[in-house]
Amino acid sequence: MSISLDQLEHKVDQMVAICASLRSENQDLRAHVASLEADKAALTRKIDLTCERLEGLMERLPEE
């Protein structure tokens, strides 16, 4: 019976280690997603500004 308890203890230890690893990975992924979302927002602002500038330039072009 002690062998099966030892095996169970080992499996529980493995599960705890896996959970800790997954928790850490999840935190890293959440931080990465937040960073990507911030980058996306910055790029969207740049695109919007560029569109506004292009529209302004197009308005200044002479009609054909």
Beta strands, then each sheet from edge to edge (+ up, - down):
end
